[in-house]
Amino acid sequence: MYRNTWMEVNLDAIKDNVIRSKEICRKRIIAVLKADAYGCGDSHVARAVLSAGAEMLAVSSMDEALMLRNEGYEGKILILGATEKEDVELLIKEKISVAAYSAAWVDSITKQNCVGLQFHLKIDTGMNRIGFKTIEEAKWALESLLNAGCIAEGIFTHFACADQKDQVETNKQFTRFKEVYEALNYNFPWIHTDNSDATLSFKDELTNACRIGISMYGVNNYDISLRYPISLHTKVIMVKEVDEGERIGYGLTYQAKKKEYIATLPIGYADGFVRKNQGRCVYIDGQYCEVVGRVCMDQVMVRLEKEVPIGTDVEIFGPHIHLEKMAEELDTIPYEVICLISGRVTRTYIWEGENLEENARILKSEIAEVHQS
Ligand SMILES: *Cc1c(COP(=O)(O)O)cnc(C)c1O
């Protein structure tokens, strides 16, 4: 790691959060690792959730599923989103389960050899994204796929408003799901409706698994105290004193009101630190420091209350500025903040109390040694 901008992921904390979720829902856990595990690194997060007892992984696409297979994961895996008829042979070979989500999809799949393809029937209970809405459609899809030799591994739906505490919409959706499920009269091994918030709050006797994503990262709307495994950091690379009236950054949008200390940090919108962060604060050595001037692609300037040495750690979010607070200030949700952290931000990992980042440091010194000899 050469650039001093990194995201720390505590895999022990993720593991604890999964164990906690499992204790609360008392069902099997399907860990949702789509989008590279919400930007945290799918193979690392997989290791943590599997050791916590997750029994299935879910992703959004064939590419993501194959990534996990290539990384050596041989267990159960489900693609929640769309798949193509061209993928069927590989899906069967790699034992990857898919969502059966539309009549057109069923048509295209069953027109070819699809014997052994494992599917989870997706029921649309009100969100209007993907899935079968009527009992007739669902029945037809199930029968067509079974007749073609596919294997019905599960049935599921997705809640649109699980974060709303009154659960009015969730109850409606669940009732609808139960209706469809009962009408199908089929013994599905995996029955699952709950995302993170529903896993922590919604109780039912029908389902036997929960799909958790964001709660692994400590975020939930039910005040359940989970651990916060991720934090984003950078370091001060330059500090300068500016006079009253001097202006800062592209467009010179900020003007110093008095003599001020300005620090430059090596993080910008190409790291996922979006331009809307202008005016927000980062945390540096006990101070909350405002982002002054526009956020650049690779750098940003902040105003210090007191001077700090070059190399001082900066917390973008973490123990002093919660991810949820940052998301709120940016008018978005924690999911978007973490998914936008780009690939060039180094991920460091804590696992079984050890800092896996040490590897990068050791490598760095080994390379230095090679250069010297
Ligand atoms: C993303 C996703 C989840 C996980 O949602 P969280 O709110 O992160 O727990 C579960 N199910 C489906 C279908 C999803 O797309």
The ligand as an SDF file (V2000), in Angstrom:
LIG
                    3D

 15 15  0  0  0  0  0  0  0  0999 V2000
  -29.6110   -6.5790   -1.6390 C   0  0  0  0  0  0  0  0  0  0  0  0
  -30.6380   -7.5970   -1.3370 C   0  0  0  0  0  0  0  0  0  0  0  0
  -30.7440   -8.1250   -0.0450 C   0  0  0  0  0  0  0  0  0  0  0  0
  -29.9570   -7.6000    1.1290 C   0  0  0  0  0  0  0  0  0  0  0  0
  -30.5180   -6.3830    1.5380 O   0  0  0  0  0  0  0  0  0  0  0  0
  -30.0050   -5.6440    2.8660 P   0  0  0  0  0  0  0  0  0  0  0  0
  -30.9710   -4.5380    3.0400 O   0  0  0  0  0  0  0  0  0  0  0  0
  -28.6380   -5.1670    2.5690 O   0  0  0  0  0  0  0  0  0  0  0  0
  -30.0340   -6.6480    3.9480 O   0  0  0  0  0  0  0  0  0  0  0  0
  -31.6580   -9.1490    0.1550 C   0  0  0  0  0  0  0  0  0  0  0  0
  -32.4180   -9.6100   -0.8650 N   0  0  0  0  0  0  0  0  0  0  0  0
  -32.3520   -9.1140   -2.1060 C   0  0  0  0  0  0  0  0  0  0  0  0
  -33.2270   -9.6640   -3.1680 C   0  0  0  0  0  0  0  0  0  0  0  0
  -31.4680   -8.0730   -2.3860 C   0  0  0  0  0  0  0  0  0  0  0  0
  -31.4180   -7.5760   -3.6040 O   0  0  0  0  0  0  0  0  0  0  0  0
  1  2  1  0
  2  3  1  0
  2 14  2  0
  3  4  1  0
  3 10  2  0
  4  5  1  0
  5  6  1  0
  6  7  2  0
  6  8  1  0
  6  9  1  0
 10 11  1  0
 11 12  2  0
 12 13  1  0
 12 14  1  0
 14 15  1  0
M  END
$$$$
